[in-house]
Amino acid sequence: MIERRVTVLHRSAGRSTTTAPLREDLRARHDRAATDVRTAGRRGDMPGLLDATRRVQQVLTAARRDLGPDDPDTLVAEGTLAVALLLGYDRTGGLELATHNLAAREALLGPDHPASLAAADAVAAAHRETGDAEEAVRRHEDVITRRTRVLGENHPCTIASRAAVAIARADTGDLRGAAGLLAATLEVAERALGDGHAVTDDVRELLADCRAADAAERAAEPIGEPEPPTGVLPRMRRPPEDAEPPTEVLPRTPDPREDTLPTFFDRPSGPLRVVR
């Protein structure tokens, strides 16, 4: 994320003498649970993620009841729950909630408010996580255009969006184009933010991953023209005499979710931004 700690977008939200203590308590509970969501998600700690998600849900329920469904603090908790659902593999539910959260932020703050742009970037990433990389590219590019206009091309959030669209392009199969975009983005990040900045570090890591994936894909490509099919099944090889007999037990089918934890929400363009 832009900062390694979890923050909220609305520290300047209106206060009243009657709701201030309640609001501060909800914020503190939210921040603890949101931190745990991201920590557990990064580690693949599903029990920890489920527990943190349950606590975020409790905060959101209380915020909707005591502050109202359109209160800025409520919208922050709602956005965090969308992240938790996506990390917990309820990606359809996470996309639906992220989309609702974006509409609510735009209605409250306007479409070009930094918090609304953060939510728009999160929805784009959620589309990528649910398998629609083309839609993710389209949405990320729209966010880049608006963030450049509102925040400037060297703002960390704008740079993060450029990294996010590169990830989405990689998911469409354009690994080489994604690597080129990440390389250009890294140059901007190093110049504008410097080495050691969270966004710079994330872009550098993404570039290394993308280049490695592209190299592996090119190495796997066959050399020369493949031989035409002969229409004859290949001859079955006889197993060696010392081979173990079959156990009549089917091999374990790996869970497709294993080793495929979503990476976006530990990346620079996650849905919650520092907007004071």
C-alpha positions in Angstrom: 0.0 0.0 0.0 1.0 3.7 -0.2 1.9 3.5 3.5 2.5 0.2 5.2 0.1 0.9 7.9 -3.7 1.0 7.3 -5.2 4.4 7.3 -8.6 5.9 6.7 -9.7 8.4 4.1 -11.8 10.5 6.3 -9.8 11.8 9.3 -11.4 15.1 8.6 -15.0 13.8 8.8 -17.4 15.9 10.8 -17.6 15.3 14.5 -20.3 15.9 17.0 -20.1 15.8 20.8 -22.5 12.8 20.9 -20.9 10.6 18.2 -17.2 11.5 18.6 -16.4 8.8 21.2 -18.4 6.2 19.2 -16.7 7.2 16.0 -13.2 7.0 17.4 -13.9 3.5 18.9 -15.2 2.3 15.5 -12.1 3.8 13.7 -9.8 2.1 16.1 -11.5 -1.3 15.8 -11.6 -0.9 12.0 -7.9 -0.1 11.7 -6.9 -3.1 13.8 -9.1 -5.4 11.8 -8.0 -3.9 8.5 -4.4 -4.4 9.4 -5.0 -8.0 10.3 -6.9 -8.5 7.0 -3.9 -7.5 4.9 -1.4 -9.2 7.1 -3.3 -12.5 7.0 -3.9 -12.1 3.2 -0.2 -11.6 2.5 0.7 -14.7 4.6 -2.1 -16.9 3.3 -3.3 -17.3 6.8 -7.0 -18.3 6.1 -8.1 -18.7 9.8 -6.6 -15.3 10.6 -8.2 -13.8 7.5 -11.6 -15.2 8.4 -11.3 -13.9 12.0 -10.3 -10.4 10.7 -13.1 -10.5 8.1 -15.6 -11.2 10.9 -14.4 -8.3 12.9 -14.6 -6.0 9.9 -18.2 -7.1 9.3 -19.0 -6.3 13.0 -17.5 -2.8 12.6 -19.5 -2.3 9.4 -22.7 -3.4 10.9 -22.2 -1.0 13.9 -21.2 1.9 11.6 -24.3 1.4 9.4 -26.5 1.4 12.5 -24.9 4.2 14.5 -23.4 6.5 11.8 -25.6 5.7 8.8 -24.9 3.8 5.5 -23.4 6.9 3.7 -21.2 8.1 6.5 -17.5 8.3 5.4 -16.4 6.0 8.2 -19.0 3.5 7.1 -17.8 3.6 3.5 -14.2 3.0 4.7 -15.3 -0.2 6.6 -17.3 -1.3 3.5 -14.3 -0.9 1.3 -12.2 -2.9 3.7 -14.8 -5.7 3.7 -14.7 -5.8 -0.1 -10.9 -6.4 0.1 -11.3 -9.1 2.8 -13.9 -10.9 0.6 -11.6 -10.8 -2.4 -8.7 -12.1 -0.4 -10.9 -14.8 1.1 -11.9 -16.1 -2.4 -15.4 -14.7 -2.4 -14.3 -12.7 -5.4 -17.8 -12.2 -6.8 -19.1 -10.8 -3.5 -16.0 -8.7 -3.2 -16.5 -7.2 -6.7 -20.2 -6.5 -6.0 -19.4 -4.7 -2.7 -16.4 -2.8 -4.2 -18.7 -1.6 -7.0 -21.4 -0.5 -4.5 -18.7 1.3 -2.4 -17.5 3.2 -5.5 -21.0 4.4 -6.3 -21.5 5.5 -2.7 -18.2 7.4 -2.6 -18.9 9.1 -5.9 -22.3 10.2 -4.7 -20.9 11.6 -1.4 -17.6 13.0 -2.6 -17.8 13.3 -6.4 -16.2 11.1 -9.0 -12.8 12.8 -9.0 -12.2 13.0 -5.3 -9.1 11.1 -4.4 -11.1 8.6 -2.3 -13.4 8.0 -5.2 -10.5 7.4 -7.5 -9.0 5.0 -5.1 -12.3 3.0 -5.0 -12.4 3.1 -8.8 -8.9 1.6 -9.0 -10.0 -1.0 -6.5 -13.0 -2.0 -8.7 -10.6 -2.3 -11.7 -8.4 -4.6 -9.7 -11.4 -6.6 -8.5 -12.4 -7.2 -12.2 -8.9 -8.5 -12.8 -9.2 -10.8 -9.8 -12.5 -12.2 -11.1 -11.0 -13.0 -14.5 -12.0 -10.0 -16.6 -8.5 -8.5 -17.4 -9.7 -6.5 -20.4 -12.3 -4.7 -18.3 -9.6 -4.1 -15.7 -7.3 -2.5 -18.3 -10.0 -0.2 -19.4 -10.9 0.9 -15.9 -7.3 1.3 -14.8 -6.6 3.5 -17.8 -9.5 5.7 -17.0 -8.3 6.1 -13.4 -4.8 6.9 -14.7 -6.2 9.7 -16.8 -8.2 11.2 -14.0 -5.5 10.8 -11.3 -3.0 12.5 -13.6 -5.4 15.4 -14.0 -6.3 15.6 -10.3 -3.1 14.5 -8.5 -0.4 14.9 -11.1 1.7 12.3 -13.1 4.3 11.9 -10.3 1.9 11.3 -7.4 2.3 7.9 -5.8 -1.3 7.0 -6.5 -0.9 7.8 -10.2 2.3 5.8 -10.4 0.6 2.9 -8.6 -2.3 3.0 -11.1 0.3 2.7 -14.0 1.7 -0.4 -12.3 -1.8 -1.8 -11.8 -2.7 -1.5 -15.5 0.5 -3.2 -16.4 -0.5 -6.2 -14.1 -3.9 -6.3 -15.9 -2.1 -6.2 -19.3 0.0 -9.2 -18.2 -3.2 -11.0 -17.4 -4.4 -10.5 -20.9 -1.3 -12.4 -22.1 0.8 -9.3 -23.1 3.7 -10.0 -20.8 6.2 -8.2 -22.9 4.1 -5.1 -23.1 3.4 -5.2 -19.4 7.2 -5.5 -18.7 7.8 -2.5 -20.9 5.2 -0.4 -19.1 6.5 -1.5 -15.7 10.1 -0.5 -16.7 8.9 2.9 -17.7 6.8 3.2 -14.5 9.9 2.2 -12.4 11.9 5.0 -14.0 9.2 7.5 -13.0 9.0 6.1 -9.5 12.7 6.2 -8.9 12.9 9.8 -10.2 9.8 11.1 -8.4 9.7 9.0 -5.3 13.2 7.7 -4.8 14.5 4.3 -3.9 13.0 2.8 -0.7 9.6 4.2 -1.3 6.9 1.6 -0.9 5.5 2.2 -4.4 9.0 2.1 -6.0 9.8 -1.1 -4.3 6.5 -2.7 -5.4 6.9 -1.6 -9.0 10.5 -3.0 -9.0 9.3 -6.3 -7.6 6.4 -6.5 -10.1 8.8 -5.8 -13.0 11.1 -8.6 -11.9 8.2 -11.0 -11.7 6.8 -10.0 -15.1 10.2 -10.3 -16.8 10.7 -13.8 -15.2 7.2 -14.9 -16.4 7.9 -13.6 -19.9 11.3 -15.4 -20.1 9.7 -18.6 -18.9 7.0 -18.3 -21.5 9.4 -17.7 -24.3 11.6 -20.6 -23.1 8.6 -22.9 -23.3 7.8 -22.0 -26.9 8.7 -24.8 -29.3 11.7 -24.2 -31.6 10.8 -24.5 -35.3 7.6 -25.7 -36.8 5.8 -28.5 -34.9 5.6 -31.9 -36.7 2.2 -32.5 -38.3 -0.1 -35.0 -36.6 0.2 -38.6 -37.8 -3.2 -39.7 -36.7 -1.5 -42.6 -34.8 -1.7 -42.7 -31.1 1.7 -42.8 -29.4 2.9 -46.3 -28.3 2.3 -46.8 -24.6 5.5 -47.5 -22.7 5.7 -50.6 -20.6 6.3 -49.7 -16.9 9.7 -50.9 -15.5 9.6 -54.2 -13.7 10.5 -52.6 -10.3 7.7 -50.0 -10.6 5.3 -49.8 -7.7 1.9 -51.3 -8.4 -1.0 -48.9 -8.7 -2.7 -48.0 -5.5 -6.1 -47.6 -7.0 -6.2 -44.1 -5.3 -6.6 -41.1 -7.6 -3.8 -38.5 -7.2 -4.8 -35.5 -5.2 -6.1 -32.7 -7.3 -4.6 -29.4 -6.2 -6.9 -26.7 -5.1 -6.7 -24.0 -7.8 -6.6 -21.4 -5.1 -3.4 -22.7 -3.7 -0.3 -20.6 -4.4 -2.6 -18.1 -6.2 -3.4 -15.6 -3.5 -4.4 -12.3 -5.0 -1.4 -10.0 -5.2 -3.1 -6.8 -6.0 -4.3 -5.9 -2.5 -0.8 -5.9 -1.2 0.2 -3.6 -4.0 0.3 0.2 -4.3 -3.2 0.7 -5.7 -5.3 -0.9 -3.1 -8.7 0.6 -2.3 -7.9 2.6 0.9 -5.8 5.7 0.5 -4.4 8.4 2.7 -6.7 11.3 2.1 -6.7 13.8 4.9 
